[in-house]
């Protein structure tokens, strides 16, 4: 769904949205699998901003909330871990052409709070993808006592022990073992 400048101008500078995106509609990459619809509701508002050079910027402010359910692979055993997303967001988008110029300038703190759009508006799907992925934890485990996978055969050690032979140490570390023995004497 495109939140377009033209639509906002024609409808009192605002757009209410209440959308649902089925699993697979929005690409979340390999970090998460969507297992329930993404439900998003909110409002987009066109905010004209005078920047002091007789130029009016057409900022788009998007405020909303979203909910969905995901499955995230366990960091130890790769089993699917259920994860619920319930997130509110407030974003400000400014035209990409505003910062185009011959001079480079240092980024200010206020610039970190602004995203940029190109063309005629902002895609709601892109906003939702970003918000869902920002909510996904960096590391997820199915349980604290997860034993992970066997490094030799790849068997899930939570389902039972594997019958792999213990691996002897890496011979490249032998010189350090000898050094430790000499230092402890």
N, C-alpha and C positions, 0 to 999 in steps of 0.2 A: 504494500500500500504506500503510495507516494503522498507525502505531506507536501503539497505544492504551494508555492507562493501565490499562484494565480487563484487557486481555490480559497486560500486564506483571505486574499483581498476581496473576493466576491461574497464571502460569508462572514462579515463583521470581524475580520482578522482572527478568527478562531475556528478550530475543528475539534469536535468531540470524537473519540474513537473508542470502540469496544469490539475488539477483534479476537479471533481464535485461529491458531495455526496448528494444524495436525502434525504429528511426528513425521519427520522427513521433509517438511516444507522449508524449514530453515536449517542450513548446514551448520552444525556445531563442531565439525571436525571429529577427530578421533578421541578427544578428551572426555566426551560425554555422549550418551545416547538418550534421546528424548523418548519417553514412554507414555506421556500424556500430553494433551494439547497445551500449547502456550496460550494462556488467556491474558490479554492485555487490555487495559482501559486507561483513559486519560484524556488530556487536552493538549492541543498544539495551538500556540498563539503567535501571531506575527507582531513583532515589536520593532517599530521604526525607531532608530537611534541616530541622533544628529551627532556627527563626529567633529564638528567645529570647522569643517572646510567646505561648507555649503553642500555637503553630501549626506544623504540619509541612507544608513545601513538597514537592510531588511533582516533582522535577527529572527530566528525561530526558536521559541521556548517550548520544550516538550516536558510535560509533567505527567507521570502515570505510575502504574504498578502492574506487575506481572506475576503469574504463578504458573508452575509446571512441575512435573516429576521427571527425574533423570535416573539413569543408571551410570555409575562411574566405576571403572575398573579398580579393584583393590591394588594398591602399590606393591603388595607382597606376593599375592597369589593370583591376581588378575580376575578373580570372581567379580561378578557385577554387584555393586553396592547401591541400594536405593538412596536417592537424595532428592529432597523437596526444595524448590526454589520459590520464595515468596519475597519479592523485592520491590521497593519503591524507587523511583528515579526522578531527577530533575536535571535537564540538560539545556544548554544554550548553544545554538548553532549560528555561526556568522558566515557570510559569503566568503568563499576561498579567495576571491580576487582582492579582498581588503588588504591582505598582507603582502601582496605582490608589489615589489618596488625595487629600485636600484640599490638601496642601502640595506645592509644587514643590520639588525638591531638585536639587543639582548632580550631574551624572553622574560617577561614580568610574571609575578605570581598570578595576577588576574588573567593572563593568557592561558594558564593551565586549566582554568575552569570553562574554557570555551572550545567547542569543537567547530569544525568548518564543513561547509557543504559546497558542492559544485553543481552548477546547472540550475534546475528549476525547483529544487527542494531536497527533502530528506526522506529516505526510505525507512519506514517503520521497522521492517524486517531487520535491517542493519542495526538499528538501535537495540532491538530485542536480543539479537545474537550477542552483541557486546555485553549487555546487561546480564544475560544468563551465564556467559563465560566468566564474567567478573565475580559471579557468586560461587562458582565451582572451586572447592578447596584445592590447594596445591598438592596435598597428599591425602589420600583417603585409604583407610584400611577397613576390612570387613569386621574385624574385632581386634582388640589389643593383643590377644594371644595368637594371632595368625602366624603360622609357621612358614608361610611362603612356598616357594618352589624349590625342588632339588636343583642345584646348579649343574649336575651332570645330565640327568635324564628329563628334567622339567616336570616331574610328577608333583602334584599338589600335596604337600606334606600334611595338610589338614585332613586329608582323606586316608591317611595311613603312611607308614614308613616305606621308603623305597629300598631296593636291594643293591644299590650302587656300592662299589668298593670305595673306601675312603681314599681320597687323593693325597698322595705324598706331597710334601711341600715343594714349592717352586725352587729348582736348583739355583736360580739366580740370587736367592736370598742366603745361600750357604755361607758366603763370605761374611755376611753380617752376623750369622750365628757363631762363626768362629771368633769374630771380634768380641762378641758379648762374653764368650767363654774366657777369653784372655783378660778382659777388663774386670771380671768378677773374681779373679785369682788374687 
